[in-house]
Amino acid sequence: MGLFSQKSSGPSEEQILQALATVQEPELGGDLVSRKMIKNLVVHDGNVRFAVELTTPACPLKDQIQHACEEAIEHIAGVPRDRVTIEFTAQVRPRGGIPDKAAIPGVSHVIAVSAGKGGVGKSTIAVNLAVALGMDGARVGLLDADVYGPSVPLMMGVRARQPEAVSGPDGEPRMLPIEAFGIKMISIGFLVDDRQPVIWRGPMVSQLLRQFLYQVLWAPLDYLIIDMPPGTGDIALTLAQSLQNVGLTGAVTVTTPQQVATADVLKSMEMFKKVNVPLLGIIENMSYFIAPDTGKRYDIFGSGGAARLAGQLGVPLLGQVPIGVSVCEGGDRGLPAVMSDTPDAYADIFREIARKLAARVSVMEYA
């Protein structure tokens, strides 16, 4: 960090760093300076410019960090806020402790999106999480591992496309993932006729998953979101074990509020615990309905089920997604809800949940 010549009355670089050393990272703890999050500091003619390197581009606390930095510099170094320029960058740290032979080349984090049973909107959540993270600047992939009901091609508007075969860096054949909305994706739906059933047993599905993990040119990715098969049967367990072997960062479980759905979540989360996969949190889908004509809220499937479950398991409730016509229509039309500005698409809620998920991963890796 080079120091430019300054007016004698201006702040010094050391004064700015002393001020920023009082700013705490709100989730990880420790100050921004000791965590080496302050980059490219320049002080010149009373103006201050620097970057804050976050642990994820989807950090939900950017505004809070910016306000704290400006306040500290103003109070301690005497620099008014209109003379302070702060940029945000991000460096997603790859998950630690994974043997090189297990890691997916160029992929920092692998996150499974699961459900204790079908019909809770797991794929809708997976698609919108992936796109939301990408909208915040993360490099994201989406792997559709729900081999018996692959819906990602439809929801992402790419049903008619097929992945190309290319030569990888090692000269071996690889698949080039399909891209849409800035997201790289692969699905068995790209490879088989969607009118034909997939009649495969666990070992065949596990082998397909391995090909999707290692023979697709994913790199570089910050997050690879995997849409898992629903339930806790042989297929889901086999895939969970396979993913654990490649260093799964953690699993998110999707549920609806009613008691029968949350009971199934317990089974799903216990499945991941048995194969030593961290539980990142719970997302409650179809939480309630807001009548568009009156604005009245209706808890169609009850309320509080996911919150009680999260407390019971000691994991965060990452968010609650209401029932929205635009959410369903967007999935059918190939336009993820998070891309819509229609009120009942609840784009802001999806983005908030994605940021909380990214923050949860960062806390696991950096704390």
C-alpha beads as a LAMMPS data file, in Angstrom:
LAMMPS data file: protein, C-alpha beads

367 atoms
366 bonds

1 atom types
1 bond types

-500.0 500.0 xlo xhi
-500.0 500.0 ylo yhi
-500.0 500.0 zlo zhi

Masses

1 110.0

Atoms # bond

1 1 1 0.000 0.000 0.000
2 1 1 1.731 3.134 -1.157
3 1 1 1.208 6.455 0.609
4 1 1 0.811 9.499 -1.609
5 1 1 2.034 12.921 -0.536
6 1 1 -0.588 14.656 1.596
7 1 1 -1.400 18.023 2.984
8 1 1 -0.078 18.366 6.501
9 1 1 -3.613 18.653 7.852
10 1 1 -4.788 15.493 6.110
11 1 1 -4.981 12.056 7.687
12 1 1 -2.173 9.541 7.385
13 1 1 -2.480 6.000 6.194
14 1 1 -1.666 4.839 9.718
15 1 1 -4.523 6.928 11.140
16 1 1 -6.969 5.385 8.695
17 1 1 -5.823 1.877 9.578
18 1 1 -6.112 2.681 13.272
19 1 1 -9.677 3.825 12.672
20 1 1 -10.566 0.740 10.631
21 1 1 -9.043 -1.469 13.332
22 1 1 -11.995 -0.486 15.523
23 1 1 -14.494 -1.902 13.005
24 1 1 -15.529 -5.454 13.814
25 1 1 -16.527 -8.023 11.217
26 1 1 -20.157 -8.472 12.329
27 1 1 -20.410 -12.225 11.753
28 1 1 -16.892 -13.605 11.955
29 1 1 -15.631 -11.411 14.774
30 1 1 -12.265 -9.662 14.855
31 1 1 -11.530 -6.311 13.256
32 1 1 -11.207 -5.682 9.533
33 1 1 -7.497 -4.828 9.717
34 1 1 -6.354 -7.868 11.689
35 1 1 -8.445 -10.069 9.395
36 1 1 -6.595 -8.509 6.431
37 1 1 -9.846 -7.427 4.822
38 1 1 -8.641 -3.900 3.993
39 1 1 -7.041 -3.750 0.541
40 1 1 -5.563 -1.067 -1.735
41 1 1 -5.687 1.783 0.769
42 1 1 -4.875 5.157 -0.779
43 1 1 -4.839 8.454 1.132
44 1 1 -4.329 11.569 -0.980
45 1 1 -5.218 15.238 -0.514
46 1 1 -7.565 14.427 2.349
47 1 1 -9.425 11.767 0.335
48 1 1 -9.505 8.139 1.403
49 1 1 -10.086 5.191 -0.890
50 1 1 -9.867 1.494 -0.084
51 1 1 -11.500 -1.875 -0.700
52 1 1 -13.034 -4.269 1.796
53 1 1 -12.481 -7.874 0.757
54 1 1 -15.489 -9.884 1.897
55 1 1 -15.688 -13.633 2.355
56 1 1 -18.541 -13.856 -0.161
57 1 1 -19.930 -11.500 -2.814
58 1 1 -23.375 -12.309 -1.383
59 1 1 -22.561 -10.842 2.031
60 1 1 -25.813 -9.647 3.640
61 1 1 -24.047 -7.033 5.788
62 1 1 -22.294 -4.833 3.209
63 1 1 -24.277 -1.746 4.180
64 1 1 -23.583 -2.282 7.865
65 1 1 -19.850 -2.675 7.238
66 1 1 -19.725 0.406 5.013
67 1 1 -21.543 2.541 7.586
68 1 1 -19.233 1.355 10.382
69 1 1 -16.111 2.128 8.311
70 1 1 -17.308 5.608 7.387
71 1 1 -18.269 6.363 10.965
72 1 1 -14.920 5.198 12.354
73 1 1 -12.908 7.205 9.811
74 1 1 -14.985 10.317 10.450
75 1 1 -14.786 10.128 14.251
76 1 1 -11.199 8.937 14.668
77 1 1 -9.370 10.333 11.636
78 1 1 -11.564 13.374 11.065
79 1 1 -12.384 12.589 7.437
80 1 1 -15.950 13.454 6.367
81 1 1 -17.925 10.664 4.734
82 1 1 -18.147 12.410 1.380
83 1 1 -14.354 12.093 1.082
84 1 1 -14.327 8.349 1.754
85 1 1 -14.735 5.874 -1.120
86 1 1 -15.221 2.225 -0.245
87 1 1 -15.319 -0.608 -2.760
88 1 1 -16.285 -4.175 -1.983
89 1 1 -14.527 -7.202 -3.399
90 1 1 -14.830 -10.836 -2.376
91 1 1 -12.639 -13.880 -2.054
92 1 1 -14.520 -17.102 -1.368
93 1 1 -12.218 -19.417 0.530
94 1 1 -12.362 -23.069 -0.585
95 1 1 -13.531 -25.466 2.062
96 1 1 -10.597 -26.537 4.238
97 1 1 -9.551 -30.039 5.113
98 1 1 -10.471 -31.751 1.853
99 1 1 -7.924 -34.055 0.238
100 1 1 -6.909 -32.898 -3.209
101 1 1 -8.114 -36.128 -4.750
102 1 1 -11.634 -35.526 -3.404
103 1 1 -12.124 -31.868 -4.257
104 1 1 -13.920 -30.916 -7.456
105 1 1 -11.353 -28.920 -9.446
106 1 1 -12.016 -25.203 -9.279
107 1 1 -15.106 -25.472 -7.036
108 1 1 -14.891 -23.805 -3.624
109 1 1 -18.131 -25.011 -2.019
110 1 1 -20.684 -27.724 -2.735
111 1 1 -24.118 -27.231 -1.171
112 1 1 -26.899 -29.837 -1.284
113 1 1 -30.528 -28.700 -1.302
114 1 1 -32.659 -31.539 0.060
115 1 1 -36.196 -32.276 1.190
116 1 1 -37.701 -34.959 3.394
117 1 1 -40.429 -35.579 0.826
118 1 1 -41.510 -34.428 -2.607
119 1 1 -43.841 -31.559 -3.364
120 1 1 -42.325 -28.947 -1.054
121 1 1 -40.712 -26.844 -3.794
122 1 1 -37.141 -28.029 -3.320
123 1 1 -36.155 -27.452 -6.952
124 1 1 -37.753 -24.010 -6.951
125 1 1 -35.637 -23.103 -3.936
126 1 1 -32.455 -24.585 -5.453
127 1 1 -32.896 -22.699 -8.734
128 1 1 -33.639 -19.373 -7.083
129 1 1 -30.787 -19.719 -4.579
130 1 1 -28.360 -20.329 -7.428
131 1 1 -29.570 -17.375 -9.486
132 1 1 -29.717 -15.090 -6.435
133 1 1 -26.101 -15.861 -5.532
134 1 1 -25.105 -15.205 -9.122
135 1 1 -26.911 -11.860 -9.118
136 1 1 -24.728 -10.809 -6.185
137 1 1 -21.579 -11.574 -8.160
138 1 1 -20.803 -15.141 -7.107
139 1 1 -19.740 -17.746 -9.659
140 1 1 -22.386 -20.435 -9.369
141 1 1 -23.165 -23.862 -10.787
142 1 1 -26.382 -25.868 -10.504
143 1 1 -26.342 -29.662 -10.649
144 1 1 -29.721 -31.362 -11.021
145 1 1 -29.291 -34.664 -9.165
146 1 1 -33.033 -35.337 -8.976
147 1 1 -32.729 -38.007 -11.658
148 1 1 -36.333 -39.196 -11.477
149 1 1 -37.805 -35.710 -11.711
150 1 1 -35.257 -33.379 -13.336
151 1 1 -36.931 -29.977 -13.437
152 1 1 -33.957 -27.614 -13.651
153 1 1 -33.950 -27.457 -17.496
154 1 1 -37.601 -26.355 -17.486
155 1 1 -37.219 -23.886 -14.624
156 1 1 -34.143 -22.306 -16.196
157 1 1 -35.668 -22.111 -19.673
158 1 1 -33.131 -24.391 -21.377
159 1 1 -35.065 -27.610 -22.064
160 1 1 -34.144 -27.723 -25.735
161 1 1 -30.379 -27.474 -25.210
162 1 1 -27.757 -30.191 -24.853
163 1 1 -24.264 -30.008 -23.327
164 1 1 -21.331 -30.179 -25.711
165 1 1 -18.471 -32.637 -25.455
166 1 1 -15.110 -30.879 -25.316
167 1 1 -11.532 -31.703 -24.410
168 1 1 -10.562 -30.941 -20.820
169 1 1 -7.263 -29.493 -19.568
170 1 1 -5.870 -33.011 -19.284
171 1 1 -6.950 -33.896 -22.808
172 1 1 -9.742 -36.158 -21.577
173 1 1 -13.331 -35.640 -22.818
174 1 1 -15.466 -33.355 -20.668
175 1 1 -18.955 -31.886 -20.799
176 1 1 -19.459 -28.167 -21.226
177 1 1 -22.295 -27.125 -18.896
178 1 1 -25.330 -25.297 -20.189
179 1 1 -25.464 -21.643 -19.104
180 1 1 -28.453 -19.415 -18.396
181 1 1 -28.832 -16.317 -16.208
182 1 1 -25.089 -16.537 -15.581
183 1 1 -25.410 -20.005 -14.002
184 1 1 -23.611 -23.131 -15.239
185 1 1 -25.806 -26.209 -15.035
186 1 1 -26.061 -29.889 -15.839
187 1 1 -29.004 -32.278 -15.580
188 1 1 -29.992 -35.700 -16.770
189 1 1 -32.889 -33.810 -18.327
190 1 1 -30.433 -32.591 -20.972
191 1 1 -29.411 -36.148 -21.837
192 1 1 -32.646 -38.173 -21.955
193 1 1 -36.066 -37.700 -23.498
194 1 1 -38.224 -36.073 -20.827
195 1 1 -41.117 -38.291 -21.901
196 1 1 -39.241 -41.427 -20.910
197 1 1 -38.901 -42.593 -17.285
198 1 1 -35.430 -43.045 -15.811
199 1 1 -35.389 -46.553 -14.367
200 1 1 -32.051 -46.712 -12.570
201 1 1 -30.892 -48.154 -9.285
202 1 1 -28.591 -46.527 -6.740
203 1 1 -25.181 -47.534 -8.165
204 1 1 -26.068 -46.221 -11.650
205 1 1 -27.306 -42.936 -10.200
206 1 1 -24.166 -42.639 -8.071
207 1 1 -21.977 -43.185 -11.135
208 1 1 -23.908 -40.534 -13.058
209 1 1 -23.462 -38.085 -10.196
210 1 1 -19.722 -38.727 -10.191
211 1 1 -19.582 -37.968 -13.904
212 1 1 -21.539 -34.761 -13.359
213 1 1 -19.146 -33.728 -10.588
214 1 1 -15.830 -34.571 -12.227
215 1 1 -16.426 -34.689 -15.976
216 1 1 -18.144 -31.328 -16.332
217 1 1 -16.041 -28.188 -16.775
218 1 1 -17.366 -26.342 -13.741
219 1 1 -14.319 -24.258 -12.838
220 1 1 -14.137 -21.647 -11.596
221 1 1 -17.064 -21.720 -9.153
222 1 1 -17.636 -20.227 -5.733
223 1 1 -20.709 -22.378 -5.116
224 1 1 -22.069 -25.538 -6.725
225 1 1 -25.726 -25.994 -5.741
226 1 1 -26.997 -29.578 -5.983
227 1 1 -30.725 -30.226 -6.284
228 1 1 -31.032 -33.562 -4.485
229 1 1 -33.711 -36.244 -4.943
230 1 1 -36.439 -35.917 -2.305
231 1 1 -36.776 -38.289 0.621
232 1 1 -34.360 -40.483 2.531
233 1 1 -34.477 -43.660 0.503
234 1 1 -31.681 -45.594 -1.162
235 1 1 -31.057 -43.059 -3.926
236 1 1 -30.888 -40.028 -1.640
237 1 1 -28.660 -41.846 0.864
238 1 1 -26.338 -43.125 -1.865
239 1 1 -25.957 -39.621 -3.270
240 1 1 -25.412 -38.115 0.167
241 1 1 -22.616 -40.614 0.814
242 1 1 -21.075 -39.899 -2.585
243 1 1 -21.168 -36.162 -1.971
244 1 1 -19.653 -36.553 1.487
245 1 1 -16.723 -38.293 -0.169
246 1 1 -16.083 -35.275 -2.409
247 1 1 -16.194 -32.748 0.410
248 1 1 -19.768 -31.515 0.616
249 1 1 -19.736 -28.158 2.408
250 1 1 -23.181 -28.722 3.878
251 1 1 -26.862 -29.378 3.284
252 1 1 -29.929 -27.139 3.280
253 1 1 -33.326 -28.738 3.848
254 1 1 -36.565 -27.377 2.389
255 1 1 -39.879 -27.932 4.130
256 1 1 -43.413 -26.574 4.374
257 1 1 -45.069 -25.506 7.643
258 1 1 -47.343 -28.477 8.299
259 1 1 -46.371 -31.082 10.859
260 1 1 -46.185 -34.014 8.429
261 1 1 -43.595 -32.179 6.310
262 1 1 -41.426 -31.133 9.227
263 1 1 -41.430 -34.700 10.528
264 1 1 -39.910 -35.802 7.236
265 1 1 -37.270 -33.085 7.546
266 1 1 -35.982 -34.725 10.710
267 1 1 -35.315 -37.886 8.740
268 1 1 -33.589 -35.981 5.949
269 1 1 -31.325 -34.058 8.281
270 1 1 -30.505 -37.151 10.312
271 1 1 -29.458 -38.816 7.051
272 1 1 -26.887 -36.093 6.429
273 1 1 -25.680 -36.198 10.027
274 1 1 -25.037 -39.934 9.707
275 1 1 -22.687 -39.323 6.795
276 1 1 -21.012 -36.375 8.614
277 1 1 -22.387 -33.623 6.396
278 1 1 -22.864 -30.263 8.186
279 1 1 -26.404 -28.886 8.353
280 1 1 -26.478 -25.328 7.019
281 1 1 -30.091 -24.537 7.805
282 1 1 -33.774 -24.911 6.977
283 1 1 -35.846 -23.012 4.426
284 1 1 -39.613 -22.961 4.821
285 1 1 -41.444 -22.804 1.495
286 1 1 -45.152 -22.011 0.990
287 1 1 -45.110 -20.399 4.416
288 1 1 -48.216 -18.280 3.922
289 1 1 -50.351 -16.598 1.293
290 1 1 -50.998 -12.860 0.941
291 1 1 -54.313 -12.160 -0.777
292 1 1 -53.576 -9.669 -3.584
293 1 1 -56.935 -7.886 -3.233
294 1 1 -56.996 -7.408 0.547
295 1 1 -53.394 -7.929 1.647
296 1 1 -54.625 -10.336 4.292
297 1 1 -52.282 -13.155 5.286
298 1 1 -53.477 -16.766 5.294
299 1 1 -51.445 -19.554 6.913
300 1 1 -52.778 -22.222 4.585
301 1 1 -50.453 -24.967 5.804
302 1 1 -50.241 -23.833 9.418
303 1 1 -47.360 -21.865 10.852
304 1 1 -44.216 -22.147 12.919
305 1 1 -43.268 -25.695 11.935
306 1 1 -39.858 -24.882 10.471
307 1 1 -38.982 -22.464 13.282
308 1 1 -39.720 -25.118 15.904
309 1 1 -37.705 -27.660 13.959
310 1 1 -34.739 -25.315 13.559
311 1 1 -34.713 -24.697 17.288
312 1 1 -34.944 -28.415 17.992
313 1 1 -31.998 -29.198 15.714
314 1 1 -29.930 -26.150 16.610
315 1 1 -29.673 -24.897 13.016
316 1 1 -30.783 -21.534 11.597
317 1 1 -34.077 -20.937 9.853
318 1 1 -32.670 -19.226 6.781
319 1 1 -35.993 -17.835 5.641
320 1 1 -39.654 -18.284 4.784
321 1 1 -40.927 -18.060 1.211
322 1 1 -44.634 -17.232 0.778
323 1 1 -46.912 -18.824 -1.789
324 1 1 -46.845 -16.701 -4.924
325 1 1 -48.500 -17.202 -8.279
326 1 1 -45.532 -15.589 -10.010
327 1 1 -43.158 -18.054 -8.348
328 1 1 -45.054 -20.972 -9.882
329 1 1 -45.569 -19.299 -13.250
330 1 1 -41.914 -18.320 -13.439
331 1 1 -40.832 -21.904 -12.927
332 1 1 -43.104 -23.075 -15.733
333 1 1 -41.939 -20.301 -18.081
334 1 1 -38.243 -20.714 -17.385
335 1 1 -37.880 -17.382 -15.584
336 1 1 -36.705 -17.808 -11.969
337 1 1 -38.785 -15.786 -9.518
338 1 1 -35.736 -13.958 -8.212
339 1 1 -35.372 -12.325 -11.651
340 1 1 -38.916 -10.930 -11.549
341 1 1 -40.090 -7.560 -10.257
342 1 1 -43.635 -8.816 -9.705
343 1 1 -44.557 -8.410 -6.012
344 1 1 -45.705 -11.998 -5.533
345 1 1 -42.461 -13.379 -6.980
346 1 1 -40.832 -12.442 -3.653
347 1 1 -37.441 -11.819 -5.255
348 1 1 -36.194 -9.890 -2.221
349 1 1 -36.950 -12.832 0.051
350 1 1 -35.058 -15.268 -2.172
351 1 1 -32.055 -12.913 -2.296
352 1 1 -32.068 -12.453 1.475
353 1 1 -32.121 -16.222 2.006
354 1 1 -29.265 -16.709 -0.459
355 1 1 -27.185 -14.114 1.371
356 1 1 -27.859 -15.744 4.722
357 1 1 -26.771 -19.073 3.256
358 1 1 -23.553 -17.562 1.889
359 1 1 -22.890 -15.943 5.265
360 1 1 -23.445 -19.268 7.017
361 1 1 -20.868 -20.930 4.756
362 1 1 -18.396 -18.106 5.379
363 1 1 -18.791 -18.385 9.139
364 1 1 -18.102 -22.124 8.918
365 1 1 -14.911 -21.542 6.938
366 1 1 -13.498 -18.382 8.506
367 1 1 -14.603 -18.353 12.129

Bonds

1 1 1 2
2 1 2 3
3 1 3 4
4 1 4 5
5 1 5 6
6 1 6 7
7 1 7 8
8 1 8 9
9 1 9 10
10 1 10 11
11 1 11 12
12 1 12 13
13 1 13 14
14 1 14 15
15 1 15 16
16 1 16 17
17 1 17 18
18 1 18 19
19 1 19 20
20 1 20 21
21 1 21 22
22 1 22 23
23 1 23 24
24 1 24 25
25 1 25 26
26 1 26 27
27 1 27 28
28 1 28 29
29 1 29 30
30 1 30 31
31 1 31 32
32 1 32 33
33 1 33 34
34 1 34 35
35 1 35 36
36 1 36 37
37 1 37 38
38 1 38 39
39 1 39 40
40 1 40 41
41 1 41 42
42 1 42 43
43 1 43 44
44 1 44 45
45 1 45 46
46 1 46 47
47 1 47 48
48 1 48 49
49 1 49 50
50 1 50 51
51 1 51 52
52 1 52 53
53 1 53 54
54 1 54 55
55 1 55 56
56 1 56 57
57 1 57 58
58 1 58 59
59 1 59 60
60 1 60 61
61 1 61 62
62 1 62 63
63 1 63 64
64 1 64 65
65 1 65 66
66 1 66 67
67 1 67 68
68 1 68 69
69 1 69 70
70 1 70 71
71 1 71 72
72 1 72 73
73 1 73 74
74 1 74 75
75 1 75 76
76 1 76 77
77 1 77 78
78 1 78 79
79 1 79 80
80 1 80 81
81 1 81 82
82 1 82 83
83 1 83 84
84 1 84 85
85 1 85 86
86 1 86 87
87 1 87 88
88 1 88 89
89 1 89 90
90 1 90 91
91 1 91 92
92 1 92 93
93 1 93 94
94 1 94 95
95 1 95 96
96 1 96 97
97 1 97 98
98 1 98 99
99 1 99 100
100 1 100 101
101 1 101 102
102 1 102 103
103 1 103 104
104 1 104 105
105 1 105 106
106 1 106 107
107 1 107 108
108 1 108 109
109 1 109 110
110 1 110 111
111 1 111 112
112 1 112 113
113 1 113 114
114 1 114 115
115 1 115 116
116 1 116 117
117 1 117 118
118 1 118 119
119 1 119 120
120 1 120 121
121 1 121 122
122 1 122 123
123 1 123 124
124 1 124 125
125 1 125 126
126 1 126 127
127 1 127 128
128 1 128 129
129 1 129 130
130 1 130 131
131 1 131 132
132 1 132 133
133 1 133 134
134 1 134 135
135 1 135 136
136 1 136 137
137 1 137 138
138 1 138 139
139 1 139 140
140 1 140 141
141 1 141 142
142 1 142 143
143 1 143 144
144 1 144 145
145 1 145 146
146 1 146 147
147 1 147 148
148 1 148 149
149 1 149 150
150 1 150 151
151 1 151 152
152 1 152 153
153 1 153 154
154 1 154 155
155 1 155 156
156 1 156 157
157 1 157 158
158 1 158 159
159 1 159 160
160 1 160 161
161 1 161 162
162 1 162 163
163 1 163 164
164 1 164 165
165 1 165 166
166 1 166 167
167 1 167 168
168 1 168 169
169 1 169 170
170 1 170 171
171 1 171 172
172 1 172 173
173 1 173 174
174 1 174 175
175 1 175 176
176 1 176 177
177 1 177 178
178 1 178 179
179 1 179 180
180 1 180 181
181 1 181 182
182 1 182 183
183 1 183 184
184 1 184 185
185 1 185 186
186 1 186 187
187 1 187 188
188 1 188 189
189 1 189 190
190 1 190 191
191 1 191 192
192 1 192 193
193 1 193 194
194 1 194 195
195 1 195 196
196 1 196 197
197 1 197 198
198 1 198 199
199 1 199 200
200 1 200 201
201 1 201 202
202 1 202 203
203 1 203 204
204 1 204 205
205 1 205 206
206 1 206 207
207 1 207 208
208 1 208 209
209 1 209 210
210 1 210 211
211 1 211 212
212 1 212 213
213 1 213 214
214 1 214 215
215 1 215 216
216 1 216 217
217 1 217 218
218 1 218 219
219 1 219 220
220 1 220 221
221 1 221 222
222 1 222 223
223 1 223 224
224 1 224 225
225 1 225 226
226 1 226 227
227 1 227 228
228 1 228 229
229 1 229 230
230 1 230 231
231 1 231 232
232 1 232 233
233 1 233 234
234 1 234 235
235 1 235 236
236 1 236 237
237 1 237 238
238 1 238 239
239 1 239 240
240 1 240 241
241 1 241 242
242 1 242 243
243 1 243 244
244 1 244 245
245 1 245 246
246 1 246 247
247 1 247 248
248 1 248 249
249 1 249 250
250 1 250 251
251 1 251 252
252 1 252 253
253 1 253 254
254 1 254 255
255 1 255 256
256 1 256 257
257 1 257 258
258 1 258 259
259 1 259 260
260 1 260 261
261 1 261 262
262 1 262 263
263 1 263 264
264 1 264 265
265 1 265 266
266 1 266 267
267 1 267 268
268 1 268 269
269 1 269 270
270 1 270 271
271 1 271 272
272 1 272 273
273 1 273 274
274 1 274 275
275 1 275 276
276 1 276 277
277 1 277 278
278 1 278 279
279 1 279 280
280 1 280 281
281 1 281 282
282 1 282 283
283 1 283 284
284 1 284 285
285 1 285 286
286 1 286 287
287 1 287 288
288 1 288 289
289 1 289 290
290 1 290 291
291 1 291 292
292 1 292 293
293 1 293 294
294 1 294 295
295 1 295 296
296 1 296 297
297 1 297 298
298 1 298 299
299 1 299 300
300 1 300 301
301 1 301 302
302 1 302 303
303 1 303 304
304 1 304 305
305 1 305 306
306 1 306 307
307 1 307 308
308 1 308 309
309 1 309 310
310 1 310 311
311 1 311 312
312 1 312 313
313 1 313 314
314 1 314 315
315 1 315 316
316 1 316 317
317 1 317 318
318 1 318 319
319 1 319 320
320 1 320 321
321 1 321 322
322 1 322 323
323 1 323 324
324 1 324 325
325 1 325 326
326 1 326 327
327 1 327 328
328 1 328 329
329 1 329 330
330 1 330 331
331 1 331 332
332 1 332 333
333 1 333 334
334 1 334 335
335 1 335 336
336 1 336 337
337 1 337 338
338 1 338 339
339 1 339 340
340 1 340 341
341 1 341 342
342 1 342 343
343 1 343 344
344 1 344 345
345 1 345 346
346 1 346 347
347 1 347 348
348 1 348 349
349 1 349 350
350 1 350 351
351 1 351 352
352 1 352 353
353 1 353 354
354 1 354 355
355 1 355 356
356 1 356 357
357 1 357 358
358 1 358 359
359 1 359 360
360 1 360 361
361 1 361 362
362 1 362 363
363 1 363 364
364 1 364 365
365 1 365 366
366 1 366 367
